[in-house]
Structures are given as structure tokens and as C-alpha cells.
Amino acid sequence: MTNNTFLKLQKNLGVTFKNEDLLRQALVHRSYLNEHPDFRIGHNERLEFLGDAVLEIIVTEFLYLNFTSTPEGDLTNWRASLVNAHLLYEVADQLDVEDSLYLSRGEARDKNKKSRQFILANAMEAIIGAIYLDQGMAVAKKFVLKNIVSRLDDILRDQSYLDPKSLFQEKSQEKKGLTPHYKILDEKGPDHAKLFTVGLYIGEEKIADGDGSSKQEAQVDAAAKGLKKMGW
């Protein structure tokens, strides 16, 4: 990554790091270290772990303070829509994070869009963790509110926070008289970074595939795609 690319990323993030190595580490995929064992900065998984928690508390606090009469069940669904991998990927894409990633040659050549989306979503969490460590909670909160929580209006308007699995099951039973079911079609990656692909079926007919870092997330993705395909 060139200095210009690194400076551009900080400009896109709206954050000038005091310790630039924290931001660099947030961009290092584990695969890069396999080819560069002497690289002085570790991979981004610890920062991802931290950033996930920072993101969740900022979003939770915002919803708690601003929607005082909304039931917690709805708040939970809204929060899930704001912190899921697909939305984080969209934010990373908008901020041009991909240009700054440290990837192995094989990973960089891999054109599998699904895998790259999860790498970018994880990097987004790691960047939030890096901002928190470098600048503190106030700056991390400003970043999350501007780039992530700002999408809440769209989520509420589209009602994309509704649980796709429950909605698809309800529609399938109503219109087809059948309860849908899911099958695991593929499972790849190391234990700490699994990527699952599941199929959504009504009877013997496969309606859609879904992907996720857990079986539940993949099922939700498949259900959301199934709702769109069936026009439900």
C-alpha cells in the first residue's frame, strides 16, 4: 500500500491517526502474514474483536436513548440490521477500504465476491477498534454515528429489520401450505473465520442460496433473497 493510498483512506475515514500502525493492522488479513512472516504488524483479528464490541455498544446506546418507547425486541432487530456483515461491507465499499487491504497474492486474485465482502466487513470492525484505541470513544462514536447509524432511516423505511426467516416461513405456509427448510451447501475457511453457504427450500425446490459467517446468518441471507425472488 502506497503512502498516498494510506493518506486517502484516512481522509475518507475522517480520522488522522496518531499511531498509524493501528490503522495498518486493521487492514492486515491473516493470509498476508503467511507470505510475509517478517511483517512487523500482526493481523487484524484482535482489533476486529474489539471493534465489534465498540460498534455494538455505540449502536445500542443510540437506540436506547433515542427510542425510549420502542420495545426491546424491535430495538434488537434494528441493531442487528445496523451491525450485520452486509451493511458493514457497504460502508467499507463506500470508504474505499479495499484499496488499502493487505492480502496474500492468492487472496488478492480471488474474485469470489462473497469472500471479499466478509473480509471487508471484518476490516470495518477492525478499523472501528483501531479508531477507539487511537482516538478514544468520542471519536469512535462520531465515526459510527456518521457512517453506520445514519443508515437507520433507510432500514426503517424499507423494513429490512424484520426477521426474514420468520417472514419467509409465514409467507410459505400461507401461500404454499409448506414449511421451508434449510440445508448447508458449503462450509469453508478456518474455524475462526468460517463462511457458510446454505440453501433455502420449499419441499424439494431450492429457492435461494445464502452466505454468512454463521449458519444463522447464512439462513437469514437466504430468506431475504427468497422473499425478493418470490415477490413476498
Contacts in CASP RR format, 6 or more apart in sequence:
PFRMAT RR
TARGET T0000
AUTHOR 0000-0000-0000
METHOD contacts of the structure
MODEL  1
MTNNTFLKLQKNLGVTFKNEDLLRQALVHRSYLNEHPDFRIGHNERLEFL
GDAVLEIIVTEFLYLNFTSTPEGDLTNWRASLVNAHLLYEVADQLDVEDS
LYLSRGEARDKNKKSRQFILANAMEAIIGAIYLDQGMAVAKKFVLKNIVS
RLDDILRDQSYLDPKSLFQEKSQEKKGLTPHYKILDEKGPDHAKLFTVGL
YIGEEKIADGDGSSKQEAQVDAAAKGLKKMGW
1 24 0 8 1.000
1 27 0 8 1.000
1 99 0 8 1.000
1 100 0 8 1.000
1 102 0 8 1.000
5 99 0 8 1.000
5 100 0 8 1.000
6 20 0 8 1.000
6 23 0 8 1.000
6 24 0 8 1.000
6 100 0 8 1.000
8 96 0 8 1.000
8 99 0 8 1.000
9 23 0 8 1.000
9 95 0 8 1.000
9 96 0 8 1.000
9 97 0 8 1.000
9 99 0 8 1.000
9 100 0 8 1.000
10 16 0 8 1.000
10 17 0 8 1.000
10 23 0 8 1.000
12 95 0 8 1.000
12 96 0 8 1.000
13 95 0 8 1.000
13 127 0 8 1.000
13 131 0 8 1.000
13 143 0 8 1.000
14 143 0 8 1.000
15 131 0 8 1.000
15 134 0 8 1.000
15 135 0 8 1.000
15 139 0 8 1.000
15 143 0 8 1.000
17 23 0 8 1.000
17 130 0 8 1.000
17 134 0 8 1.000
17 135 0 8 1.000
18 134 0 8 1.000
18 135 0 8 1.000
19 133 0 8 1.000
19 134 0 8 1.000
21 41 0 8 1.000
22 47 0 8 1.000
22 130 0 8 1.000
22 133 0 8 1.000
22 134 0 8 1.000
23 127 0 8 1.000
23 130 0 8 1.000
23 134 0 8 1.000
24 41 0 8 1.000
24 102 0 8 1.000
25 41 0 8 1.000
25 42 0 8 1.000
25 43 0 8 1.000
25 44 0 8 1.000
25 47 0 8 1.000
25 126 0 8 1.000
25 130 0 8 1.000
26 44 0 8 1.000
26 47 0 8 1.000
26 48 0 8 1.000
26 123 0 8 1.000
26 126 0 8 1.000
26 127 0 8 1.000
26 129 0 8 1.000
26 130 0 8 1.000
27 44 0 8 1.000
27 97 0 8 1.000
27 100 0 8 1.000
27 101 0 8 1.000
27 102 0 8 1.000
27 123 0 8 1.000
27 126 0 8 1.000
27 127 0 8 1.000
28 39 0 8 1.000
28 41 0 8 1.000
28 42 0 8 1.000
28 43 0 8 1.000
28 44 0 8 1.000
28 102 0 8 1.000
29 43 0 8 1.000
29 44 0 8 1.000
29 101 0 8 1.000
29 102 0 8 1.000
29 103 0 8 1.000
29 104 0 8 1.000
29 107 0 8 1.000
29 119 0 8 1.000
29 123 0 8 1.000
30 43 0 8 1.000
30 45 0 8 1.000
30 193 0 8 1.000
31 103 0 8 1.000
31 104 0 8 1.000
31 106 0 8 1.000
31 107 0 8 1.000
32 39 0 8 1.000
32 43 0 8 1.000
32 102 0 8 1.000
32 103 0 8 1.000
32 104 0 8 1.000
32 107 0 8 1.000
33 39 0 8 1.000
33 42 0 8 1.000
33 43 0 8 1.000
34 104 0 8 1.000
35 104 0 8 1.000
35 105 0 8 1.000
39 102 0 8 1.000
44 122 0 8 1.000
44 123 0 8 1.000
44 126 0 8 1.000
45 122 0 8 1.000
45 126 0 8 1.000
45 192 0 8 1.000
45 193 0 8 1.000
47 125 0 8 1.000
47 126 0 8 1.000
47 127 0 8 1.000
47 129 0 8 1.000
47 130 0 8 1.000
47 133 0 8 1.000
48 122 0 8 1.000
48 123 0 8 1.000
48 125 0 8 1.000
48 126 0 8 1.000
48 129 0 8 1.000
50 129 0 8 1.000
50 132 0 8 1.000
50 133 0 8 1.000
51 125 0 8 1.000
51 126 0 8 1.000
51 128 0 8 1.000
51 129 0 8 1.000
51 132 0 8 1.000
52 83 0 8 1.000
52 125 0 8 1.000
54 128 0 8 1.000
54 129 0 8 1.000
54 132 0 8 1.000
54 137 0 8 1.000
54 140 0 8 1.000
54 144 0 8 1.000
55 83 0 8 1.000
55 125 0 8 1.000
55 128 0 8 1.000
55 144 0 8 1.000
55 148 0 8 1.000
56 79 0 8 1.000
56 83 0 8 1.000
58 140 0 8 1.000
58 141 0 8 1.000
58 144 0 8 1.000
58 145 0 8 1.000
58 149 0 8 1.000
59 79 0 8 1.000
59 82 0 8 1.000
59 83 0 8 1.000
59 144 0 8 1.000
59 148 0 8 1.000
59 149 0 8 1.000
60 75 0 8 1.000
60 79 0 8 1.000
62 145 0 8 1.000
62 149 0 8 1.000
63 70 0 8 1.000
63 75 0 8 1.000
63 78 0 8 1.000
63 79 0 8 1.000
64 75 0 8 1.000
67 75 0 8 1.000
67 78 0 8 1.000
74 161 0 8 1.000
77 161 0 8 1.000
77 162 0 8 1.000
77 163 0 8 1.000
78 152 0 8 1.000
78 155 0 8 1.000
78 156 0 8 1.000
78 161 0 8 1.000
80 161 0 8 1.000
81 87 0 8 1.000
81 155 0 8 1.000
81 160 0 8 1.000
81 161 0 8 1.000
82 148 0 8 1.000
82 149 0 8 1.000
82 151 0 8 1.000
82 152 0 8 1.000
82 155 0 8 1.000
83 148 0 8 1.000
84 217 0 8 1.000
85 117 0 8 1.000
85 118 0 8 1.000
85 121 0 8 1.000
85 122 0 8 1.000
85 212 0 8 1.000
85 213 0 8 1.000
85 217 0 8 1.000
86 117 0 8 1.000
86 121 0 8 1.000
86 221 0 8 1.000
87 148 0 8 1.000
87 151 0 8 1.000
88 120 0 8 1.000
88 121 0 8 1.000
88 124 0 8 1.000
88 125 0 8 1.000
88 148 0 8 1.000
89 117 0 8 1.000
89 118 0 8 1.000
89 120 0 8 1.000
89 121 0 8 1.000
89 124 0 8 1.000
91 124 0 8 1.000
91 147 0 8 1.000
91 148 0 8 1.000
92 98 0 8 1.000
92 120 0 8 1.000
92 121 0 8 1.000
92 123 0 8 1.000
92 124 0 8 1.000
93 120 0 8 1.000
94 147 0 8 1.000
95 147 0 8 1.000
97 120 0 8 1.000
97 123 0 8 1.000
97 124 0 8 1.000
97 127 0 8 1.000
98 116 0 8 1.000
98 120 0 8 1.000
101 119 0 8 1.000
101 120 0 8 1.000
101 123 0 8 1.000
103 119 0 8 1.000
107 119 0 8 1.000
110 116 0 8 1.000
114 195 0 8 1.000
114 197 0 8 1.000
114 211 0 8 1.000
115 195 0 8 1.000
118 193 0 8 1.000
118 195 0 8 1.000
118 211 0 8 1.000
118 212 0 8 1.000
118 213 0 8 1.000
122 193 0 8 1.000
128 140 0 8 1.000
128 143 0 8 1.000
128 144 0 8 1.000
129 140 0 8 1.000
131 139 0 8 1.000
131 140 0 8 1.000
131 143 0 8 1.000
132 139 0 8 1.000
132 140 0 8 1.000
154 160 0 8 1.000
155 161 0 8 1.000
160 224 0 8 1.000
163 220 0 8 1.000
164 220 0 8 1.000
164 223 0 8 1.000
164 224 0 8 1.000
164 226 0 8 1.000
164 227 0 8 1.000
165 219 0 8 1.000
165 220 0 8 1.000
165 223 0 8 1.000
167 223 0 8 1.000
167 227 0 8 1.000
167 232 0 8 1.000
168 180 0 8 1.000
168 200 0 8 1.000
168 223 0 8 1.000
168 226 0 8 1.000
168 227 0 8 1.000
168 232 0 8 1.000
169 179 0 8 1.000
169 180 0 8 1.000
171 227 0 8 1.000
171 230 0 8 1.000
171 232 0 8 1.000
172 178 0 8 1.000
172 179 0 8 1.000
172 180 0 8 1.000
172 202 0 8 1.000
173 179 0 8 1.000
175 232 0 8 1.000
176 202 0 8 1.000
178 202 0 8 1.000
178 203 0 8 1.000
180 200 0 8 1.000
180 201 0 8 1.000
180 202 0 8 1.000
180 203 0 8 1.000
180 207 0 8 1.000
180 223 0 8 1.000
181 200 0 8 1.000
181 201 0 8 1.000
181 203 0 8 1.000
182 198 0 8 1.000
182 199 0 8 1.000
182 200 0 8 1.000
182 201 0 8 1.000
182 219 0 8 1.000
182 222 0 8 1.000
183 198 0 8 1.000
183 199 0 8 1.000
183 201 0 8 1.000
184 196 0 8 1.000
184 197 0 8 1.000
184 198 0 8 1.000
184 199 0 8 1.000
184 215 0 8 1.000
185 197 0 8 1.000
185 198 0 8 1.000
185 199 0 8 1.000
185 209 0 8 1.000
186 195 0 8 1.000
186 196 0 8 1.000
186 197 0 8 1.000
187 194 0 8 1.000
187 195 0 8 1.000
187 196 0 8 1.000
187 197 0 8 1.000
188 194 0 8 1.000
188 195 0 8 1.000
189 195 0 8 1.000
193 213 0 8 1.000
194 213 0 8 1.000
194 214 0 8 1.000
195 211 0 8 1.000
195 212 0 8 1.000
195 213 0 8 1.000
196 211 0 8 1.000
196 212 0 8 1.000
196 213 0 8 1.000
196 214 0 8 1.000
196 215 0 8 1.000
196 217 0 8 1.000
196 218 0 8 1.000
197 209 0 8 1.000
197 210 0 8 1.000
197 211 0 8 1.000
197 212 0 8 1.000
197 218 0 8 1.000
198 209 0 8 1.000
198 210 0 8 1.000
198 215 0 8 1.000
198 218 0 8 1.000
198 219 0 8 1.000
198 222 0 8 1.000
199 206 0 8 1.000
199 207 0 8 1.000
199 208 0 8 1.000
199 209 0 8 1.000
199 210 0 8 1.000
199 222 0 8 1.000
200 206 0 8 1.000
200 207 0 8 1.000
200 208 0 8 1.000
200 209 0 8 1.000
200 210 0 8 1.000
200 219 0 8 1.000
200 222 0 8 1.000
200 223 0 8 1.000
200 225 0 8 1.000
200 226 0 8 1.000
201 207 0 8 1.000
207 222 0 8 1.000
207 226 0 8 1.000
207 229 0 8 1.000
207 230 0 8 1.000
208 222 0 8 1.000
208 223 0 8 1.000
208 225 0 8 1.000
208 226 0 8 1.000
208 229 0 8 1.000
209 222 0 8 1.000
209 225 0 8 1.000
210 218 0 8 1.000
210 219 0 8 1.000
210 221 0 8 1.000
210 222 0 8 1.000
210 225 0 8 1.000
211 218 0 8 1.000
211 221 0 8 1.000
212 218 0 8 1.000
212 221 0 8 1.000
226 232 0 8 1.000
END
